[in-house]
Amino acid sequence: MRIRTTTLSLFLASAALSRGAVAAQQATTPQGDEHRPPRPPIDCVLDADGDELISSSEIAAAATALATLDRNGDGRLTSDECLPPRPDRGGPQAAPGANRPAPPQDGPGGGGPTRPAPPILTALDQSADGVIDAGEIATAATLLLTLDRDGDGQLTPDEYRPPRPEQETMGRSGSR
């Protein structure tokens, strides 16, 4: 009987310690830690070393890097080849031709608003037809430098990525 009581006591003490450890872990886990969406494939191929800085040498190699995205070998890049699938519908984040900001539109079945294309796609799609054609791929290095706001010959994430939605909202609310 004494062995059962001791075993039961040890079991209960162990369970209490485990619950305490879980509670402590939850208390130190940062709250509101946002899930970061995957980087678009176009960002990944242009940023060959993955440091989120598109260096001058990576810009110089842009045409070769972009050619690796052409999955169907047609010499052109469409949004489905450059952008990750949308988590809610499985399609690309920006519809072909959506290279400029458009008013939010609800898609069929409540799909939500169409997002504008990232600045990197807008810079590369000079014809604004939603496709990066062979000529635009060939001149990609020159086109990418149009995003280089500080003129240092490289692109930082704030130069080639769109602003985060909360940044746009904060900017609007601050101007009231």
Secondary structure by P-SEA (a helix, b strand, c coil): caaaaaaaaaaaaaaaaaaaaaaaaaaaccccccccccccaaaaaaaccccccccaaaaaaaaaaaaaacccccccccccccccccccccccccccccccccccccccccccccccccaaaaaaaccccccccaaaaaaaaaaaacccccccccccccccccccaaaaaaaaaaac
